[in-house]
Amino acid sequence: MRSRLISGTVNVETSLVKPTMKLALQSAVVVAMLGLFLFAAPSANASACVSSATGNWSATSTWTGCGGTGIPVAADTVEIRGGFTVTVDVSNAVATSIQVGGNPGAGTGTLVFNSGSQLTVSGSVTLGSSITAGNNGTLTMTSGGTLSAGSLALGSLSAKTWTPGTGTVVLTTTNTIPATIFTTFNSLTITAGTTLAANLSTSVNGTLTQTANIAVGSFTLTVNGAHIAGTNAVTGAGGYTLASGATLYSAHTNGVTGNIATITHTFNVGANYTFNGTAAQVTSTMIPATVNKLQISNAAGVTLSQNTTITSTLSVTAGTFTMEFYSLSVGGATSVSARSLSTARSSRRAASIAASRP
């Protein structure tokens, strides 16, 4: 009886252990195969796409070496070889990096953007070759389009040509803009910390949009269009220039002083200022005593920091514009919503506003 009990117990345990071990072994195999798939998939899907003809980005006949789609995908490297022009004709073109002016292929490789097109590159876009002299690179945005890239780079052994046209460049990683070639932009968006090379002065003729800080080094950043600074700063031992007709949009609580922290700064009296923060702001004493246009668009309110003359228009579209003890003279039309102007008075000096209303 005892012998049967032991035998029965052993048999029961064996019947449980064997299926359990089998299931564990099967699970291990599945996990291992899944791991191999996950690690192998990216490298298997990444291709080296090379231009083989002049044509549109979306055309399979333009490329050789691409994967299953026949055109570059996000994981692919792209090389535009000399003698070929590739035109970005879609709004969803992608790559991990681009070499414009490849090796081999003497001559000029050219990348052109159509109006409304967009190319997103997670890594670097490089103009010209660093391997073979004469493999030149040209990037043209005459018709517009958007290039979003981690960084911009230049080959060291060949000629490079950059035409900003009416295009937009978006820089998405912490990077340094090259010291030559990329000296002028139409519209430039900075989404991560960007440094201008130490010997580079840069101009933005369209819109400069900041969601991160810009370091200018020892040279000058010039804005001829709109500068949407937000709460971010332009810093460095160099300078900043806001040209006549340009507009600085500030959301910094310290106003222009918080946005522009370069050693030198030039604000043309023909420039415009919009204060559009979400917390209370001051205009600061950095802006000139005479400005062209002034707009207040901050529900939390904006306070004037010095006596100011506005040669054109004053517009208060949101919040209260408080003049404290300073005078404000407006030469042009004034658009002010109800109860949005506030003056503070003291025994020594009274605030005043001289405005011609339409």
C-alpha beads as a LAMMPS data file, in Angstrom:
LAMMPS data file: protein, C-alpha beads

358 atoms
357 bonds

1 atom types
1 bond types

-500.0 500.0 xlo xhi
-500.0 500.0 ylo yhi
-500.0 500.0 zlo zhi

Masses

1 110.0

Atoms # bond

1 1 1 0.000 0.000 0.000
2 1 1 2.791 2.375 0.943
3 1 1 4.719 1.430 -2.160
4 1 1 1.703 2.163 -4.322
5 1 1 1.271 5.566 -2.661
6 1 1 4.843 6.584 -3.416
7 1 1 4.567 5.316 -6.957
8 1 1 1.306 7.216 -7.444
9 1 1 2.804 10.441 -6.131
10 1 1 5.779 10.217 -8.401
11 1 1 3.572 9.560 -11.404
12 1 1 1.341 12.553 -10.646
13 1 1 4.308 14.938 -10.228
14 1 1 5.887 13.689 -13.447
15 1 1 2.705 14.268 -15.385
16 1 1 2.633 17.878 -14.144
17 1 1 6.314 18.643 -14.588
18 1 1 6.639 17.419 -18.153
19 1 1 3.924 19.689 -19.633
20 1 1 5.225 22.621 -17.567
21 1 1 8.781 22.150 -18.800
22 1 1 7.531 21.765 -22.355
23 1 1 5.508 24.998 -22.098
24 1 1 8.470 26.871 -20.636
25 1 1 10.738 25.635 -23.415
26 1 1 8.213 26.673 -26.072
27 1 1 7.881 30.137 -24.478
28 1 1 11.650 30.577 -24.434
29 1 1 11.860 29.732 -28.119
30 1 1 9.097 32.200 -28.958
31 1 1 10.766 34.971 -26.934
32 1 1 14.133 34.281 -28.573
33 1 1 12.623 34.361 -32.051
34 1 1 10.750 37.573 -31.253
35 1 1 13.961 39.144 -29.970
36 1 1 15.805 38.189 -33.140
37 1 1 13.000 39.673 -35.238
38 1 1 12.928 42.944 -33.311
39 1 1 16.679 43.434 -33.441
40 1 1 17.072 42.288 -37.009
41 1 1 14.067 44.153 -38.428
42 1 1 15.469 47.707 -38.358
43 1 1 18.703 46.786 -40.088
44 1 1 16.808 44.611 -42.557
45 1 1 14.423 47.459 -43.378
46 1 1 17.099 50.160 -43.637
47 1 1 18.376 50.689 -47.168
48 1 1 20.946 52.876 -48.885
49 1 1 18.915 54.714 -51.522
50 1 1 20.989 56.231 -54.331
51 1 1 19.729 58.442 -57.142
52 1 1 19.989 56.728 -60.516
53 1 1 18.211 59.350 -62.607
54 1 1 16.821 62.855 -62.492
55 1 1 13.245 62.778 -61.267
56 1 1 10.733 63.238 -58.482
57 1 1 11.304 61.952 -54.961
58 1 1 8.113 59.881 -55.160
59 1 1 9.082 58.117 -58.406
60 1 1 10.640 54.665 -58.092
61 1 1 12.517 55.317 -61.333
62 1 1 14.579 57.972 -59.504
63 1 1 16.169 55.495 -57.103
64 1 1 18.207 52.351 -56.845
65 1 1 18.960 50.363 -53.712
66 1 1 15.750 51.271 -51.898
67 1 1 13.712 48.597 -50.151
68 1 1 10.284 47.218 -50.922
69 1 1 8.576 50.551 -51.594
70 1 1 11.142 51.582 -54.188
71 1 1 11.492 55.048 -52.655
72 1 1 13.213 56.173 -49.423
73 1 1 11.549 55.407 -46.095
74 1 1 12.364 56.892 -42.680
75 1 1 15.154 54.396 -41.892
76 1 1 16.952 54.852 -45.231
77 1 1 20.059 56.839 -46.041
78 1 1 19.835 58.860 -49.244
79 1 1 22.610 59.834 -51.651
80 1 1 21.963 62.199 -54.555
81 1 1 24.849 61.674 -56.937
82 1 1 26.471 64.116 -59.310
83 1 1 24.580 64.818 -62.497
84 1 1 21.153 64.101 -61.000
85 1 1 18.411 66.416 -59.716
86 1 1 15.836 65.055 -57.282
87 1 1 12.684 67.117 -56.738
88 1 1 10.713 66.764 -53.505
89 1 1 7.187 66.628 -54.871
90 1 1 5.262 65.248 -51.876
91 1 1 4.486 66.379 -48.332
92 1 1 5.616 63.162 -46.619
93 1 1 9.145 62.502 -47.936
94 1 1 11.428 60.980 -45.274
95 1 1 14.978 59.722 -44.718
96 1 1 17.431 59.185 -41.900
97 1 1 20.220 61.189 -43.607
98 1 1 20.896 62.812 -46.986
99 1 1 24.126 63.354 -48.893
100 1 1 23.643 65.855 -51.735
101 1 1 26.544 65.388 -54.134
102 1 1 27.475 61.769 -53.669
103 1 1 30.352 59.436 -54.378
104 1 1 31.052 58.452 -57.051
105 1 1 29.475 60.631 -59.693
106 1 1 31.400 63.737 -60.643
107 1 1 29.310 66.829 -61.138
108 1 1 26.569 68.399 -59.081
109 1 1 23.885 66.556 -57.167
110 1 1 20.829 68.764 -56.672
111 1 1 17.888 68.612 -54.270
112 1 1 14.929 70.848 -55.196
113 1 1 11.696 71.526 -53.299
114 1 1 8.312 72.141 -54.875
115 1 1 5.816 74.514 -53.267
116 1 1 3.983 72.741 -50.447
117 1 1 6.413 69.836 -50.321
118 1 1 8.030 68.578 -47.120
119 1 1 11.041 66.398 -46.406
120 1 1 11.726 65.143 -42.877
121 1 1 15.260 63.918 -42.119
122 1 1 15.982 62.628 -38.623
123 1 1 19.732 63.094 -39.031
124 1 1 21.951 65.358 -41.084
125 1 1 21.566 66.904 -44.528
126 1 1 25.059 67.296 -46.040
127 1 1 25.884 69.443 -49.063
128 1 1 28.888 68.389 -51.117
129 1 1 31.400 65.606 -50.685
130 1 1 34.179 65.187 -48.145
131 1 1 35.635 62.260 -50.117
132 1 1 35.916 63.302 -53.752
133 1 1 36.587 66.802 -55.069
134 1 1 34.108 67.876 -57.719
135 1 1 31.135 66.029 -56.257
136 1 1 29.228 69.243 -55.637
137 1 1 25.940 69.719 -53.810
138 1 1 23.058 72.128 -54.415
139 1 1 19.976 72.650 -52.253
140 1 1 17.241 74.835 -53.748
141 1 1 14.015 76.043 -52.114
142 1 1 13.125 78.784 -54.574
143 1 1 9.509 77.613 -54.805
144 1 1 9.090 77.044 -51.076
145 1 1 8.614 73.759 -49.269
146 1 1 9.799 72.623 -45.849
147 1 1 13.006 70.837 -44.883
148 1 1 12.966 69.407 -41.362
149 1 1 16.368 68.047 -40.344
150 1 1 18.392 67.168 -37.304
151 1 1 21.271 69.299 -38.588
152 1 1 22.916 70.842 -41.631
153 1 1 26.472 69.988 -42.694
154 1 1 28.963 70.776 -45.468
155 1 1 31.372 68.511 -47.342
156 1 1 34.958 69.757 -47.276
157 1 1 36.158 68.959 -50.821
158 1 1 33.516 70.338 -53.153
159 1 1 31.411 73.350 -54.049
160 1 1 28.129 73.954 -52.225
161 1 1 25.138 76.074 -53.231
162 1 1 22.202 76.982 -50.981
163 1 1 19.182 78.930 -52.238
164 1 1 16.642 79.577 -49.444
165 1 1 13.983 81.006 -51.756
166 1 1 10.628 81.004 -49.973
167 1 1 11.283 77.756 -48.123
168 1 1 11.235 76.860 -44.436
169 1 1 14.013 75.042 -42.580
170 1 1 13.229 73.335 -39.265
171 1 1 16.151 72.216 -37.080
172 1 1 15.075 69.516 -34.647
173 1 1 18.188 68.580 -32.663
174 1 1 20.878 70.424 -30.743
175 1 1 23.290 71.478 -33.460
176 1 1 25.646 74.105 -34.858
177 1 1 24.781 75.796 -38.147
178 1 1 27.817 75.649 -40.477
179 1 1 30.075 78.695 -40.693
180 1 1 29.520 79.229 -44.418
181 1 1 26.847 78.706 -47.099
182 1 1 23.898 78.561 -44.681
183 1 1 24.102 82.244 -43.830
184 1 1 20.622 83.285 -44.973
185 1 1 17.241 81.667 -44.436
186 1 1 13.758 82.572 -45.531
187 1 1 11.967 80.982 -42.578
188 1 1 13.831 79.144 -39.830
189 1 1 12.343 77.192 -36.923
190 1 1 14.503 76.187 -33.960
191 1 1 13.055 73.357 -31.858
192 1 1 16.251 72.415 -30.008
193 1 1 19.281 74.364 -28.825
194 1 1 21.108 75.805 -31.837
195 1 1 24.459 77.568 -32.059
196 1 1 25.532 79.817 -34.892
197 1 1 29.156 79.042 -35.809
198 1 1 31.690 81.426 -34.277
199 1 1 32.426 83.174 -37.564
200 1 1 28.889 83.213 -38.930
201 1 1 26.441 86.079 -39.205
202 1 1 22.993 84.829 -40.137
203 1 1 19.944 86.566 -41.600
204 1 1 16.341 85.389 -41.555
205 1 1 14.209 87.181 -44.120
206 1 1 10.899 85.455 -43.421
207 1 1 9.939 84.006 -40.036
208 1 1 12.280 82.893 -37.250
209 1 1 10.419 80.652 -34.809
210 1 1 12.008 79.636 -31.507
211 1 1 10.941 76.847 -29.205
212 1 1 14.509 76.622 -27.861
213 1 1 17.402 79.005 -27.253
214 1 1 19.811 80.272 -29.922
215 1 1 23.483 81.047 -29.200
216 1 1 24.957 83.487 -31.729
217 1 1 28.591 83.077 -30.734
218 1 1 30.478 86.291 -31.460
219 1 1 28.556 87.270 -34.583
220 1 1 25.146 88.741 -35.408
221 1 1 21.678 87.339 -36.001
222 1 1 19.563 89.646 -38.172
223 1 1 15.791 89.296 -38.474
224 1 1 14.158 91.037 -41.431
225 1 1 10.740 89.415 -41.046
226 1 1 8.950 87.994 -38.005
227 1 1 10.741 86.700 -34.922
228 1 1 8.461 84.492 -32.836
229 1 1 10.653 84.210 -29.760
230 1 1 8.131 82.884 -27.250
231 1 1 9.792 82.612 -23.843
232 1 1 13.145 81.641 -25.385
233 1 1 16.353 83.656 -25.594
234 1 1 18.994 84.659 -28.124
235 1 1 22.299 84.698 -26.258
236 1 1 26.015 85.138 -26.888
237 1 1 28.883 87.585 -27.166
238 1 1 27.665 88.676 -30.589
239 1 1 24.730 90.792 -31.617
240 1 1 21.079 90.828 -32.609
241 1 1 19.408 93.128 -35.136
242 1 1 15.676 93.664 -35.638
243 1 1 15.355 95.442 -38.965
244 1 1 12.852 98.060 -40.075
245 1 1 9.498 96.429 -40.800
246 1 1 10.370 93.318 -38.783
247 1 1 8.267 92.197 -35.810
248 1 1 9.401 90.656 -32.527
249 1 1 6.795 88.488 -30.792
250 1 1 7.666 88.189 -27.107
251 1 1 6.036 85.912 -24.520
252 1 1 8.768 86.364 -21.910
253 1 1 7.704 87.833 -18.582
254 1 1 10.655 90.241 -18.786
255 1 1 9.675 91.303 -22.280
256 1 1 12.347 92.008 -24.865
257 1 1 15.126 91.910 -22.252
258 1 1 14.241 88.284 -21.527
259 1 1 14.303 87.309 -25.198
260 1 1 17.395 89.170 -26.395
261 1 1 20.459 88.605 -24.219
262 1 1 23.285 89.275 -26.680
263 1 1 26.088 91.710 -25.840
264 1 1 25.016 94.121 -28.594
265 1 1 21.547 94.650 -30.009
266 1 1 20.085 96.966 -32.605
267 1 1 16.351 97.672 -32.765
268 1 1 15.364 99.779 -35.740
269 1 1 12.771 102.459 -34.924
270 1 1 10.738 101.088 -37.833
271 1 1 10.386 97.675 -36.136
272 1 1 7.205 96.342 -34.495
273 1 1 6.548 94.547 -31.194
274 1 1 3.840 92.139 -30.082
275 1 1 3.584 90.954 -26.476
276 1 1 1.637 87.696 -26.432
277 1 1 2.622 85.808 -23.295
278 1 1 0.372 83.879 -20.934
279 1 1 1.820 85.391 -17.734
280 1 1 2.024 89.106 -16.915
281 1 1 4.731 90.895 -18.930
282 1 1 6.662 94.156 -19.014
283 1 1 7.820 95.715 -22.272
284 1 1 11.335 96.315 -20.827
285 1 1 13.661 99.246 -21.390
286 1 1 15.602 97.446 -24.105
287 1 1 13.248 98.414 -26.911
288 1 1 13.787 101.890 -28.335
289 1 1 11.771 104.850 -27.068
290 1 1 10.239 105.068 -30.549
291 1 1 8.664 102.042 -32.227
292 1 1 6.561 101.584 -35.324
293 1 1 3.683 99.369 -34.131
294 1 1 2.831 97.948 -30.722
295 1 1 0.347 95.144 -30.095
296 1 1 -0.786 93.813 -26.714
297 1 1 -2.267 90.318 -26.821
298 1 1 -1.869 88.911 -23.325
299 1 1 -4.871 88.160 -21.115
300 1 1 -2.602 88.414 -18.063
301 1 1 -1.680 92.001 -18.961
302 1 1 1.379 93.984 -20.079
303 1 1 3.016 96.947 -18.324
304 1 1 4.884 99.741 -20.110
305 1 1 8.484 100.138 -18.899
306 1 1 9.404 103.574 -20.281
307 1 1 8.070 106.645 -22.090
308 1 1 7.225 105.419 -25.578
309 1 1 6.266 106.925 -28.908
310 1 1 4.420 104.771 -31.404
311 1 1 4.678 106.231 -34.885
312 1 1 2.041 103.937 -36.374
313 1 1 -0.630 101.955 -34.514
314 1 1 -1.386 100.674 -31.016
315 1 1 -3.570 97.568 -30.786
316 1 1 -4.757 95.990 -27.533
317 1 1 -6.553 92.774 -28.432
318 1 1 -6.363 90.923 -25.108
319 1 1 -5.628 91.836 -21.511
320 1 1 -4.879 95.221 -19.970
321 1 1 -2.091 97.518 -21.077
322 1 1 -0.874 99.395 -18.001
323 1 1 1.208 102.536 -18.511
324 1 1 2.232 102.986 -14.854
325 1 1 3.894 106.420 -14.627
326 1 1 5.008 106.655 -18.241
327 1 1 3.671 108.589 -21.197
328 1 1 2.535 106.941 -24.393
329 1 1 2.181 108.833 -27.650
330 1 1 0.461 107.176 -30.595
331 1 1 0.793 108.754 -34.007
332 1 1 -1.548 106.477 -35.894
333 1 1 -4.809 104.683 -35.233
334 1 1 -5.478 103.105 -31.844
335 1 1 -7.536 99.952 -31.499
336 1 1 -8.313 99.349 -27.846
337 1 1 -10.956 97.046 -26.408
338 1 1 -13.103 98.312 -23.527
339 1 1 -11.281 98.908 -20.221
340 1 1 -8.029 97.542 -21.573
341 1 1 -5.947 100.661 -20.947
342 1 1 -4.869 101.407 -17.410
343 1 1 -2.958 104.382 -16.011
344 1 1 -1.378 104.675 -12.565
345 1 1 -0.881 108.057 -10.939
346 1 1 1.447 109.378 -8.271
347 1 1 1.970 112.769 -6.661
348 1 1 5.163 113.246 -8.643
349 1 1 4.175 112.147 -12.143
350 1 1 1.017 111.156 -13.956
351 1 1 0.725 108.725 -16.795
352 1 1 -0.672 110.077 -20.017
353 1 1 -1.685 108.896 -23.415
354 1 1 -1.863 111.010 -26.521
355 1 1 -3.629 109.070 -29.222
356 1 1 -5.513 109.841 -32.381
357 1 1 -8.413 107.401 -32.577
358 1 1 -10.060 106.541 -35.883

Bonds

1 1 1 2
2 1 2 3
3 1 3 4
4 1 4 5
5 1 5 6
6 1 6 7
7 1 7 8
8 1 8 9
9 1 9 10
10 1 10 11
11 1 11 12
12 1 12 13
13 1 13 14
14 1 14 15
15 1 15 16
16 1 16 17
17 1 17 18
18 1 18 19
19 1 19 20
20 1 20 21
21 1 21 22
22 1 22 23
23 1 23 24
24 1 24 25
25 1 25 26
26 1 26 27
27 1 27 28
28 1 28 29
29 1 29 30
30 1 30 31
31 1 31 32
32 1 32 33
33 1 33 34
34 1 34 35
35 1 35 36
36 1 36 37
37 1 37 38
38 1 38 39
39 1 39 40
40 1 40 41
41 1 41 42
42 1 42 43
43 1 43 44
44 1 44 45
45 1 45 46
46 1 46 47
47 1 47 48
48 1 48 49
49 1 49 50
50 1 50 51
51 1 51 52
52 1 52 53
53 1 53 54
54 1 54 55
55 1 55 56
56 1 56 57
57 1 57 58
58 1 58 59
59 1 59 60
60 1 60 61
61 1 61 62
62 1 62 63
63 1 63 64
64 1 64 65
65 1 65 66
66 1 66 67
67 1 67 68
68 1 68 69
69 1 69 70
70 1 70 71
71 1 71 72
72 1 72 73
73 1 73 74
74 1 74 75
75 1 75 76
76 1 76 77
77 1 77 78
78 1 78 79
79 1 79 80
80 1 80 81
81 1 81 82
82 1 82 83
83 1 83 84
84 1 84 85
85 1 85 86
86 1 86 87
87 1 87 88
88 1 88 89
89 1 89 90
90 1 90 91
91 1 91 92
92 1 92 93
93 1 93 94
94 1 94 95
95 1 95 96
96 1 96 97
97 1 97 98
98 1 98 99
99 1 99 100
100 1 100 101
101 1 101 102
102 1 102 103
103 1 103 104
104 1 104 105
105 1 105 106
106 1 106 107
107 1 107 108
108 1 108 109
109 1 109 110
110 1 110 111
111 1 111 112
112 1 112 113
113 1 113 114
114 1 114 115
115 1 115 116
116 1 116 117
117 1 117 118
118 1 118 119
119 1 119 120
120 1 120 121
121 1 121 122
122 1 122 123
123 1 123 124
124 1 124 125
125 1 125 126
126 1 126 127
127 1 127 128
128 1 128 129
129 1 129 130
130 1 130 131
131 1 131 132
132 1 132 133
133 1 133 134
134 1 134 135
135 1 135 136
136 1 136 137
137 1 137 138
138 1 138 139
139 1 139 140
140 1 140 141
141 1 141 142
142 1 142 143
143 1 143 144
144 1 144 145
145 1 145 146
146 1 146 147
147 1 147 148
148 1 148 149
149 1 149 150
150 1 150 151
151 1 151 152
152 1 152 153
153 1 153 154
154 1 154 155
155 1 155 156
156 1 156 157
157 1 157 158
158 1 158 159
159 1 159 160
160 1 160 161
161 1 161 162
162 1 162 163
163 1 163 164
164 1 164 165
165 1 165 166
166 1 166 167
167 1 167 168
168 1 168 169
169 1 169 170
170 1 170 171
171 1 171 172
172 1 172 173
173 1 173 174
174 1 174 175
175 1 175 176
176 1 176 177
177 1 177 178
178 1 178 179
179 1 179 180
180 1 180 181
181 1 181 182
182 1 182 183
183 1 183 184
184 1 184 185
185 1 185 186
186 1 186 187
187 1 187 188
188 1 188 189
189 1 189 190
190 1 190 191
191 1 191 192
192 1 192 193
193 1 193 194
194 1 194 195
195 1 195 196
196 1 196 197
197 1 197 198
198 1 198 199
199 1 199 200
200 1 200 201
201 1 201 202
202 1 202 203
203 1 203 204
204 1 204 205
205 1 205 206
206 1 206 207
207 1 207 208
208 1 208 209
209 1 209 210
210 1 210 211
211 1 211 212
212 1 212 213
213 1 213 214
214 1 214 215
215 1 215 216
216 1 216 217
217 1 217 218
218 1 218 219
219 1 219 220
220 1 220 221
221 1 221 222
222 1 222 223
223 1 223 224
224 1 224 225
225 1 225 226
226 1 226 227
227 1 227 228
228 1 228 229
229 1 229 230
230 1 230 231
231 1 231 232
232 1 232 233
233 1 233 234
234 1 234 235
235 1 235 236
236 1 236 237
237 1 237 238
238 1 238 239
239 1 239 240
240 1 240 241
241 1 241 242
242 1 242 243
243 1 243 244
244 1 244 245
245 1 245 246
246 1 246 247
247 1 247 248
248 1 248 249
249 1 249 250
250 1 250 251
251 1 251 252
252 1 252 253
253 1 253 254
254 1 254 255
255 1 255 256
256 1 256 257
257 1 257 258
258 1 258 259
259 1 259 260
260 1 260 261
261 1 261 262
262 1 262 263
263 1 263 264
264 1 264 265
265 1 265 266
266 1 266 267
267 1 267 268
268 1 268 269
269 1 269 270
270 1 270 271
271 1 271 272
272 1 272 273
273 1 273 274
274 1 274 275
275 1 275 276
276 1 276 277
277 1 277 278
278 1 278 279
279 1 279 280
280 1 280 281
281 1 281 282
282 1 282 283
283 1 283 284
284 1 284 285
285 1 285 286
286 1 286 287
287 1 287 288
288 1 288 289
289 1 289 290
290 1 290 291
291 1 291 292
292 1 292 293
293 1 293 294
294 1 294 295
295 1 295 296
296 1 296 297
297 1 297 298
298 1 298 299
299 1 299 300
300 1 300 301
301 1 301 302
302 1 302 303
303 1 303 304
304 1 304 305
305 1 305 306
306 1 306 307
307 1 307 308
308 1 308 309
309 1 309 310
310 1 310 311
311 1 311 312
312 1 312 313
313 1 313 314
314 1 314 315
315 1 315 316
316 1 316 317
317 1 317 318
318 1 318 319
319 1 319 320
320 1 320 321
321 1 321 322
322 1 322 323
323 1 323 324
324 1 324 325
325 1 325 326
326 1 326 327
327 1 327 328
328 1 328 329
329 1 329 330
330 1 330 331
331 1 331 332
332 1 332 333
333 1 333 334
334 1 334 335
335 1 335 336
336 1 336 337
337 1 337 338
338 1 338 339
339 1 339 340
340 1 340 341
341 1 341 342
342 1 342 343
343 1 343 344
344 1 344 345
345 1 345 346
346 1 346 347
347 1 347 348
348 1 348 349
349 1 349 350
350 1 350 351
351 1 351 352
352 1 352 353
353 1 353 354
354 1 354 355
355 1 355 356
356 1 356 357
357 1 357 358
